[in-house]
Amino acid sequence: MNKLAVIVVAVDSATSLSPAVHRAVALAKASGATLHFCGFVHDSAIDAAIGHVHPDVTRRARHDFIQEHQRTVARLAADHAGAGFPVECDVMWAPRADEAMIAKVLDVGADLFIKDARHESFLMRALFTPLDWKLMRLLPCNLMLVGPGSEQKLTRVAAAVDVLAEPTDADGLNASVVDQAQRVAEYLRADLNVVSVFPYLPVTQPGLDAVGAIDVYELTNTTHLQAYNRFMSSHRVPVDSRTRLVGWPGATLADYVKDNGVGLLVLGSTYHNAWDRLLLGSTSEWLVQHVDSDVLLVKPSTIAAQIGQVLDLPALRKRHTALQADLPVLEQEGMAA
């Protein structure tokens, strides 16, 4: 089980001691990982004034705006200095928050990015693709979304795996989900359960009688059960930490989380283009909107290469480095572990 090394937490200067910050601090204390407190801020009015007022005016306005947020983030970092883990802090000028967060993750080599979750309406998701959804699809590291009512001390963690998606003994996404869930549960001293859903839906084909439907069910159920048992044994999941459910994965997992007091749900998350999402949907994205627990989205080891096919990551980093030019330097005092 690999150790957490670098965590980035997005800080909202209005509510700096948010559930995401509490979760990030707890993980950094337990793991000794470097914790980056980072604010991602922007004022569209300042950018709108460019070309209409003297450049020194807009430069000064941006400087003062950034400095105000820097004081909040620096104070937060100083409060946690000397707590047993290295602390860094930064404030980025972020006209595109998603791109700024991606650039920050790439710059510091983050293993985990933590932010407070926002639940959006269906219309908002359909028209504007909110920030959380962009990060779920394009962030090149694991993403933890912390709910507004999140409990400060986690007691139950659930890892959801799809045992039919890949060979049961493969070192793939399912294995990474279990590994990450075990790591977080160990760090936070929480109970862990590994869950797999048999995605059975009633077969209603013309000419298929009740006997035929039962045969289909028994065949597919046996296939899933065998894969489930092989996976759990291969990854040494204790028998009392295994759960097998039946139903549509999204709703079934949501019910399981609610009924069992799960504080963190760990899921695999792969990149899907817009066409894939239109045709297939995304269980992970659906669950983020429909569970009250925190959600940890585990990305495959190839995620940076996949994202690199749709985003020019070197150009993105260069663009955001240029955006930070002439910003005030954030003073960091007493930030050692």
C-alpha positions as CSV (number, residue, x, y, z in Angstrom):
1,M,0.0,0.0,0.0
2,N,1.6,3.2,-1.2
3,K,1.9,6.1,1.2
4,L,0.3,9.5,0.6
5,A,3.0,12.0,-0.2
6,V,1.3,15.2,-1.4
7,I,-2.2,16.5,-0.7
8,V,-3.7,19.7,-2.1
9,V,-6.9,21.1,-0.5
10,A,-8.9,23.9,-2.1
11,V,-9.5,26.7,0.4
12,D,-12.5,28.9,0.3
13,S,-11.4,32.2,2.0
14,A,-14.9,32.9,3.1
15,T,-15.1,29.6,5.1
16,S,-11.5,28.6,5.5
17,L,-12.2,25.9,8.2
18,S,-14.5,23.9,5.9
19,P,-15.2,20.1,6.0
20,A,-12.6,19.6,3.2
21,V,-9.9,21.4,5.2
22,H,-10.7,19.3,8.3
23,R,-10.5,16.1,6.2
24,A,-7.2,17.2,4.6
25,V,-5.6,18.0,7.9
26,A,-6.6,14.7,9.4
27,L,-5.1,12.8,6.5
28,A,-1.9,14.8,6.5
29,K,-1.5,14.2,10.3
30,A,-2.0,10.5,9.9
31,S,0.2,10.1,6.8
32,G,2.9,12.8,7.2
33,A,2.1,14.0,3.7
34,T,2.9,17.5,2.6
35,L,-0.3,19.5,2.7
36,H,-0.8,22.4,0.3
37,F,-3.5,24.9,1.3
38,C,-4.4,26.6,-2.0
39,G,-6.9,29.3,-2.8
40,F,-8.2,29.6,-6.4
41,V,-9.7,33.1,-6.8
42,H,-10.9,35.5,-9.5
43,D,-12.8,38.7,-9.9
44,S,-14.3,39.1,-13.3
45,A,-14.8,42.8,-12.8
46,I,-11.0,43.3,-12.7
47,D,-10.5,41.5,-15.9
48,A,-13.4,43.4,-17.5
49,A,-11.7,46.7,-16.7
50,I,-8.6,45.7,-18.7
51,G,-8.4,48.0,-21.7
52,H,-10.8,50.6,-20.2
53,V,-8.6,51.9,-17.4
54,H,-4.9,52.4,-16.9
55,P,-3.0,49.1,-16.6
56,D,-1.6,50.2,-13.3
57,V,-5.1,50.4,-11.9
58,T,-6.1,46.9,-12.8
59,R,-2.7,45.5,-11.8
60,R,-3.1,47.2,-8.4
61,A,-6.7,45.9,-8.0
62,R,-5.7,42.4,-8.7
63,H,-2.7,42.7,-6.4
64,D,-4.9,43.9,-3.5
65,F,-7.5,41.2,-4.2
66,I,-5.0,38.4,-4.2
67,Q,-3.3,39.8,-1.0
68,E,-6.6,39.8,0.9
69,H,-7.0,36.1,0.1
70,Q,-3.4,35.4,0.8
71,R,-3.8,36.6,4.4
72,T,-6.6,34.0,5.0
73,V,-4.7,31.1,3.5
74,A,-1.4,32.0,5.2
75,R,-3.2,32.2,8.6
76,L,-4.7,28.8,8.0
77,A,-1.4,27.3,7.1
78,A,0.4,28.9,10.1
79,D,-2.3,27.5,12.4
80,H,-1.3,24.0,11.3
81,A,2.5,24.5,11.2
82,G,4.4,22.2,13.5
83,A,1.6,19.6,13.6
84,G,3.8,16.8,12.3
85,F,3.5,17.3,8.6
86,P,5.0,19.8,6.1
87,V,2.7,22.7,5.1
88,E,2.7,24.9,2.0
89,C,0.2,27.6,1.0
90,D,-0.6,29.5,-2.2
91,V,-3.2,31.6,-3.9
92,M,-3.7,31.4,-7.6
93,W,-5.4,33.8,-9.9
94,A,-7.9,31.5,-11.6
95,P,-10.2,32.7,-14.4
96,R,-10.8,29.0,-15.1
97,A,-10.8,27.3,-11.7
98,D,-10.7,23.8,-13.2
99,E,-7.6,24.6,-15.2
100,A,-5.9,26.3,-12.3
101,M,-6.6,23.2,-10.1
102,I,-5.2,20.9,-12.8
103,A,-2.1,23.1,-13.1
104,K,-1.6,23.1,-9.3
105,V,-1.9,19.3,-9.2
106,L,0.7,18.9,-12.0
107,D,3.1,21.5,-10.5
108,V,3.3,19.8,-7.0
109,G,2.8,16.2,-8.1
110,A,-0.3,15.7,-5.9
111,D,-1.5,12.3,-5.1
112,L,-4.9,13.6,-3.8
113,F,-6.9,16.8,-4.3
114,I,-9.6,17.6,-1.7
115,K,-12.4,20.1,-2.1
116,D,-15.8,20.8,-0.7
117,A,-18.6,19.2,-2.8
118,R,-21.3,21.2,-4.4
119,H,-24.6,19.5,-5.4
120,E,-26.0,21.1,-8.5
121,S,-29.5,20.9,-10.1
122,F,-30.0,18.8,-13.2
123,L,-30.5,22.0,-15.3
124,M,-27.2,23.5,-14.1
125,R,-25.3,20.3,-14.8
126,A,-26.8,20.1,-18.3
127,L,-26.1,23.6,-19.3
128,F,-22.9,24.7,-17.5
129,T,-20.9,21.6,-16.5
130,P,-20.1,22.7,-12.9
131,L,-16.6,22.7,-11.5
132,D,-16.9,19.4,-9.6
133,W,-18.0,17.6,-12.8
134,K,-15.0,19.0,-14.7
135,L,-12.6,17.8,-12.0
136,M,-14.2,14.4,-11.9
137,R,-13.5,14.0,-15.6
138,L,-10.2,15.9,-16.1
139,L,-8.2,16.1,-12.8
140,P,-5.1,13.9,-13.3
141,C,-5.0,12.6,-9.7
142,N,-7.4,11.2,-7.1
143,L,-10.2,13.5,-6.1
144,M,-12.0,13.6,-2.7
145,L,-15.3,15.6,-2.6
146,V,-16.3,16.4,1.0
147,G,-20.0,17.0,1.7
148,P,-21.2,20.0,3.6
149,G,-22.6,17.9,6.4
150,S,-19.5,15.6,6.6
151,E,-18.6,14.2,10.0
152,Q,-15.2,15.3,11.2
153,K,-14.3,11.8,12.3
154,L,-15.0,9.1,9.7
155,T,-16.1,5.8,11.2
156,R,-17.1,3.8,8.1
157,V,-15.6,3.6,4.6
158,A,-17.0,1.6,1.7
159,A,-15.1,0.7,-1.5
160,A,-17.2,-0.1,-4.5
161,V,-15.7,-2.4,-7.1
162,D,-17.0,-3.8,-10.4
163,V,-15.7,-7.3,-10.4
164,L,-16.8,-8.0,-14.0
165,A,-15.0,-5.0,-15.5
166,E,-11.5,-6.5,-15.5
167,P,-9.7,-9.8,-14.6
168,T,-10.1,-10.4,-10.9
169,D,-6.4,-10.7,-10.3
170,A,-5.5,-7.7,-12.4
171,D,-3.5,-4.8,-10.9
172,G,-6.1,-2.4,-12.4
173,L,-8.6,0.1,-11.2
174,N,-10.5,-2.2,-8.9
175,A,-7.2,-3.0,-7.1
176,S,-6.5,0.7,-6.8
177,V,-9.9,1.4,-5.3
178,V,-9.4,-1.2,-2.6
179,D,-5.8,0.0,-1.9
180,Q,-6.9,3.6,-1.6
181,A,-9.9,2.7,0.6
182,Q,-7.7,0.6,2.9
183,R,-5.2,3.5,3.1
184,V,-7.8,6.1,4.1
185,A,-9.5,3.7,6.5
186,E,-6.2,3.0,8.2
187,Y,-5.2,6.6,8.4
188,L,-8.5,7.7,9.9
189,R,-9.1,4.5,11.9
190,A,-12.3,3.7,10.2
191,D,-14.0,0.4,9.5
192,L,-13.8,-0.7,5.8
193,N,-16.2,-2.7,3.7
194,V,-15.7,-3.7,0.1
195,V,-18.9,-3.7,-1.9
196,S,-19.8,-5.1,-5.3
197,V,-23.2,-4.9,-7.0
198,F,-24.5,-7.6,-9.3
199,P,-26.2,-5.3,-11.9
200,Y,-29.1,-7.5,-12.7
201,L,-32.1,-6.1,-14.4
202,P,-35.2,-8.2,-15.3
203,V,-35.0,-9.6,-18.8
204,T,-38.0,-8.7,-20.9
205,Q,-37.3,-10.0,-24.4
206,P,-40.1,-11.1,-26.8
207,G,-40.5,-14.9,-26.7
208,L,-38.5,-15.3,-23.4
209,D,-40.8,-17.1,-20.9
210,A,-40.4,-17.1,-17.1
211,V,-38.2,-20.2,-17.2
212,G,-35.9,-18.6,-19.7
213,A,-35.7,-15.5,-17.6
214,I,-34.7,-17.6,-14.6
215,D,-32.0,-19.3,-16.6
216,V,-30.5,-16.0,-17.6
217,Y,-30.6,-14.8,-14.1
218,E,-28.9,-17.9,-12.7
219,L,-26.2,-17.8,-15.4
220,T,-25.3,-14.1,-14.9
221,N,-25.6,-14.4,-11.1
222,T,-23.2,-17.3,-11.0
223,T,-20.7,-15.5,-13.2
224,H,-20.8,-12.5,-11.0
225,L,-20.6,-14.5,-7.8
226,Q,-17.6,-16.4,-9.0
227,A,-15.8,-13.2,-10.0
228,Y,-16.8,-11.6,-6.7
229,N,-15.3,-14.5,-4.6
230,R,-12.1,-14.6,-6.7
231,F,-11.6,-10.9,-6.4
232,M,-12.2,-10.8,-2.6
233,S,-9.9,-13.7,-2.1
234,S,-7.2,-12.4,-4.4
235,H,-7.1,-9.1,-2.6
236,R,-7.4,-10.7,0.9
237,V,-10.5,-8.9,1.9
238,P,-11.7,-10.4,5.2
239,V,-15.0,-12.3,4.9
240,D,-16.8,-10.0,7.4
241,S,-15.7,-6.9,5.3
242,R,-17.3,-8.2,2.1
243,T,-20.7,-7.1,0.8
244,R,-22.5,-8.3,-2.4
245,L,-25.6,-6.5,-3.5
246,V,-28.1,-6.8,-6.4
247,G,-29.7,-4.0,-8.4
248,W,-28.9,-0.9,-10.5
249,P,-25.4,0.1,-9.1
250,G,-26.1,3.8,-8.6
251,A,-29.3,3.5,-6.6
252,T,-28.2,0.3,-4.8
253,L,-25.0,1.9,-3.6
254,A,-26.7,5.1,-2.6
255,D,-29.2,3.0,-0.4
256,Y,-26.3,1.0,1.1
257,V,-24.4,4.2,2.0
258,K,-27.5,5.7,3.7
259,D,-28.6,2.5,5.5
260,N,-25.1,1.7,6.8
261,G,-23.9,5.1,7.9
262,V,-21.0,5.2,5.4
263,G,-19.0,8.4,5.7
264,L,-16.8,7.9,2.7
265,L,-17.6,6.0,-0.5
266,V,-14.6,5.1,-2.7
267,L,-15.2,4.6,-6.4
268,G,-13.2,4.1,-9.6
269,S,-13.4,6.9,-12.1
270,T,-12.2,6.7,-15.7
271,Y,-12.2,9.3,-18.4
272,H,-15.3,9.4,-20.7
273,N,-15.8,11.7,-23.6
274,A,-19.1,13.5,-24.0
275,W,-20.4,10.9,-26.4
276,D,-19.6,8.1,-24.0
277,R,-21.4,9.9,-21.1
278,L,-24.4,10.6,-23.3
279,L,-24.8,6.9,-24.2
280,L,-23.6,5.2,-21.1
281,G,-23.9,7.8,-18.3
282,S,-21.5,7.6,-15.3
283,T,-22.3,5.8,-12.1
284,S,-19.6,7.8,-10.3
285,E,-21.0,11.1,-11.4
286,W,-24.5,10.1,-10.5
287,L,-23.5,9.0,-7.1
288,V,-21.6,12.2,-6.3
289,Q,-24.9,14.0,-6.8
290,H,-27.1,11.5,-4.8
291,V,-25.2,10.5,-1.7
292,D,-24.7,12.5,1.4
293,S,-21.3,10.9,2.2
294,D,-17.9,12.1,1.1
295,V,-16.8,10.5,-2.2
296,L,-13.2,9.6,-3.1
297,L,-12.8,9.1,-6.9
298,V,-9.8,6.9,-7.7
299,K,-8.2,7.4,-11.1
300,P,-6.4,4.8,-13.2
301,S,-2.6,5.0,-13.5
302,T,-3.1,6.0,-17.1
303,I,-5.3,9.0,-16.4
304,A,-2.7,11.6,-17.2
305,A,-2.1,10.1,-20.7
306,Q,-5.9,9.8,-21.3
307,I,-6.4,13.4,-20.3
308,G,-3.4,14.5,-22.4
309,Q,-5.3,13.3,-25.5
310,V,-8.0,16.0,-24.9
311,L,-6.1,18.7,-23.0
312,D,-2.7,20.1,-23.9
313,L,-1.3,19.8,-20.3
314,P,2.1,21.5,-20.9
315,A,0.3,24.5,-22.6
316,L,-2.2,24.6,-19.7
317,R,0.6,24.8,-17.1
318,K,2.5,27.5,-19.1
319,R,-0.7,29.5,-19.5
320,H,-1.4,29.4,-15.7
321,T,2.2,30.3,-14.9
322,A,1.8,33.4,-17.0
323,L,-1.4,34.3,-15.2
324,Q,0.4,34.4,-11.9
325,A,3.0,37.0,-13.1
326,D,3.3,40.1,-11.0
327,L,1.2,38.6,-8.2
328,P,2.3,39.5,-4.6
329,V,4.5,36.9,-3.0
330,L,2.8,35.0,-0.2
331,E,5.0,35.1,2.9
332,Q,5.2,31.7,4.6
333,E,6.5,31.7,8.2
334,G,7.0,28.7,10.4
335,M,5.7,26.2,7.9
336,A,8.0,23.3,8.7
337,A,6.6,20.0,9.9
